Protein backbone atom coordinates (compact mmCIF):
# COMPACT_ATOMS: atom_id res chain seq x y z
CA UNK A 1 0.00 0.00 0.00
CA UNK A 2 1.39 3.37 -1.02
CA UNK A 3 0.98 6.59 0.89
CA UNK A 4 -0.55 9.23 -1.33
CA UNK A 5 1.06 12.65 -1.10
CA UNK A 6 0.11 15.65 -3.21
CA UNK A 7 3.02 16.45 -5.47
CA UNK A 8 4.24 19.59 -7.21
CA UNK A 9 2.88 20.41 -10.66
CA UNK A 10 6.05 19.15 -12.32
CA UNK A 11 5.86 15.80 -10.54
CA UNK A 12 2.15 15.51 -11.37
CA UNK A 13 2.87 16.19 -15.04
CA UNK A 14 5.67 13.61 -15.08
CA UNK A 15 3.47 11.00 -13.40
CA UNK A 16 0.76 11.46 -16.02
CA UNK A 17 3.33 11.43 -18.82
CA UNK A 18 4.86 8.19 -17.57
CA UNK A 19 1.40 6.63 -17.19
CA UNK A 20 0.59 7.53 -20.81
CA UNK A 21 3.92 6.06 -21.97
CA UNK A 22 3.26 2.84 -20.05
CA UNK A 23 -0.16 2.51 -21.64
CA UNK A 24 1.30 3.15 -25.08
CA UNK A 25 4.12 0.67 -24.51
CA UNK A 26 1.58 -2.00 -23.52
CA UNK A 27 -0.48 -1.26 -26.63
CA UNK A 28 -3.46 -0.03 -24.59
CA UNK A 29 -5.63 2.96 -25.42
CA UNK A 30 -4.61 6.09 -23.53
CA UNK A 31 -7.71 7.15 -21.60
CA UNK A 32 -8.20 9.40 -18.60
CA UNK A 33 -9.44 6.47 -16.51
CA UNK A 34 -6.42 4.31 -17.29
CA UNK A 35 -4.01 7.18 -16.63
CA UNK A 36 -5.73 7.84 -13.29
CA UNK A 37 -5.52 4.18 -12.32
CA UNK A 38 -1.78 3.98 -13.02
CA UNK A 39 -1.02 7.24 -11.23
CA UNK A 40 -3.02 6.16 -8.16
CA UNK A 41 -1.26 2.79 -8.15
CA UNK A 42 2.05 4.68 -8.07
CA UNK A 43 0.89 6.62 -5.02
CA UNK A 44 0.99 10.02 -6.67
CA UNK A 45 -1.84 12.42 -5.95
CA UNK A 46 -2.62 14.64 -8.90
CA UNK A 47 -5.14 17.30 -9.78
CA UNK A 48 -8.25 15.85 -11.42
CA UNK A 49 -7.70 17.64 -14.74
CA UNK A 50 -4.34 16.05 -15.64
CA UNK A 51 -5.54 12.63 -16.90
CA UNK A 52 -8.28 14.12 -19.09
CA UNK A 53 -5.90 16.79 -20.43
CA UNK A 54 -3.29 14.26 -21.49
CA UNK A 55 -5.81 11.74 -22.82
CA UNK A 56 -7.43 14.41 -24.97
CA UNK A 57 -4.08 15.75 -26.17
CA UNK A 58 -2.81 12.30 -27.13
CA UNK A 59 -6.14 11.10 -28.53
CA UNK A 60 -5.29 11.48 -32.23
CA UNK A 61 -1.51 11.62 -31.99
CA UNK A 62 0.99 9.05 -33.16
CA UNK A 63 2.96 8.51 -29.95
CA UNK A 64 5.85 6.83 -31.77
CA UNK A 65 6.28 9.93 -33.95
CA UNK A 66 6.19 12.17 -30.88
CA UNK A 67 8.84 10.07 -29.18
CA UNK A 68 11.13 9.94 -32.19
CA UNK A 69 10.87 13.71 -32.70
CA UNK A 70 11.47 14.74 -29.08
CA UNK A 71 14.57 16.79 -29.93
CA UNK A 72 13.13 18.28 -33.11
CA UNK A 73 11.77 21.38 -31.35
CA UNK A 74 8.16 21.00 -32.46
CA UNK A 75 6.61 21.06 -29.01
CA UNK A 76 6.07 17.84 -27.15
CA UNK A 77 3.49 15.51 -25.75
CA UNK A 78 5.17 15.67 -22.40
CA UNK A 79 4.52 19.36 -21.82
CA UNK A 80 1.36 20.67 -23.48
CA UNK A 81 0.78 23.21 -20.71
CA UNK A 82 4.37 24.37 -20.38
CA UNK A 83 5.15 24.54 -24.10
CA UNK A 84 4.21 28.20 -24.60
CA UNK A 85 6.64 29.77 -22.09
CA UNK A 86 9.51 27.65 -23.38
CA UNK A 87 8.94 28.47 -27.06
CA UNK A 88 11.72 31.08 -27.23
CA UNK A 89 14.23 28.70 -25.68
CA UNK A 90 13.21 25.91 -28.03
CA UNK A 91 13.73 28.08 -31.09
CA UNK A 92 17.22 29.01 -29.87
CA UNK A 93 18.05 25.33 -29.35
CA UNK A 94 16.82 24.45 -32.85
CA UNK A 95 19.04 27.15 -34.34
CA UNK A 96 22.01 25.90 -32.34
CA UNK A 97 21.39 22.33 -33.52
CA UNK A 98 21.20 23.49 -37.15
CA UNK A 99 24.61 25.10 -36.77
CA UNK A 100 26.03 21.96 -35.15
CA UNK A 101 24.83 19.81 -38.05
CA UNK A 102 26.73 21.96 -40.57
CA UNK A 103 30.08 20.90 -39.12
CA UNK A 104 30.66 17.16 -39.54
CA UNK A 105 32.15 15.41 -36.55
CA UNK A 106 35.78 14.38 -36.91
CA UNK A 107 36.87 11.12 -35.32
CA UNK A 108 40.15 11.05 -33.54
CA UNK A 109 42.62 8.79 -35.29
CA UNK A 110 43.72 7.18 -32.04
CA UNK A 111 40.26 5.61 -31.51
CA UNK A 112 40.22 4.12 -35.00
CA UNK A 113 43.80 2.84 -34.80
CA UNK A 114 43.15 0.99 -31.55
CA UNK A 115 40.19 -0.92 -32.95
CA UNK A 116 37.95 0.11 -30.08
CA UNK A 117 34.79 0.41 -32.16
CA UNK A 118 31.54 -0.46 -30.44
CA UNK A 119 30.60 -3.19 -32.91
CA UNK A 120 34.06 -4.55 -33.81
N, C-alpha and C positions, 0 to 999 in steps of 0.2 A: 504494500500500500504506500502510495506516494503522498507526501504532504504537498498541498497546493498553495503556492505563494504567488501573489500578483507580481508580475515582472514589469520591467521597463518596456517602453514602446519598442525599442530595438530588439529586445529579447522576444517579445510577443510576435513581432514580424518574422524573426528568424524561425521561431517555433512553427508558425503557419507555413512558411516557405519549406521547411524540412518535411512537414507533414504532406504537403502537395508533391514534393519530390518522391517521397516514399510511395505514395499512391500511384504516381506515374511509373515508378520503377517496377511496381507489382502489376502494372497493366490495368489498374482499377480506375474508374471514372473519378475525377476530382470534384467532389461535392462538398458543400459546407458542412453537412452532417458528418461525413467521413473525416474531414479535416478536424472538426471539433472532437471527434472520438479519439483520434491519434494524439492531439494536443493534451486532452484530459488524461489519457493513459500515461503521458510523459510527466504529468504533474505540474504542468504550466498553466497558470490562470491567465486568460486573455480576455480582452474586451469582446463583446458579442459580435461586433461588426467584422472582425478580421476574417473568419472563415468564409462568410458570404462575399466579402470583397475579393478575396483571392479566387474563390470558385468562379465568380462572375468574370474576373479578369482573364482567367485561364480557360474559360469555357470553350472558346473557338480558336485557341492558340495551339500551334504545334510545339510542344514542350521540347522535343529534341532540337528543333531549330533554335529555340530560345537558349538552350544550354550550349549549343555549339557556337553561338554568336555572342556569348557573354562579353567578350572583350571588344566587340565591334563598335561600341558606343551608341547603339540604337535604343537606349533605354534598357529595361530589364524586367523580367517577371518578378524578380525578388524584391523590387522596390517601387511599386506603382505609386505609392503616396509620396515617397521621398525623391522621385525622379526630377521633379521640377526645380527644386533648389540646387540640385547638383548639375544641371544642364551646362552651365558655363564651364565647370571643371571637366566635364566629359568631353566637350568640344576641344578643350586645350589638350587633353590626353590623346584624342584622335589625331590632332595635328602633329603631336610629338611622335606618335606611332608611324604616321605617314613619312616623317623625316627619317625615322630609324630604318624603315624599309628601303629607302633609297640607297643606303650604304650597305653593301653585302658584307656579311660577317666573314672575317678571315680566320682560318684555323691556324693555330700555332703548329709549326713543323714538328716540334718535339713530341706532341701528342700522336701525330701520324707515324712518326718514325718508331715509336715504342710499341706500336700495335695494340694500343689500349682502347680500341673502339668498343663500343657497347655490345655490338653484335658479332664481333670477330670470334 
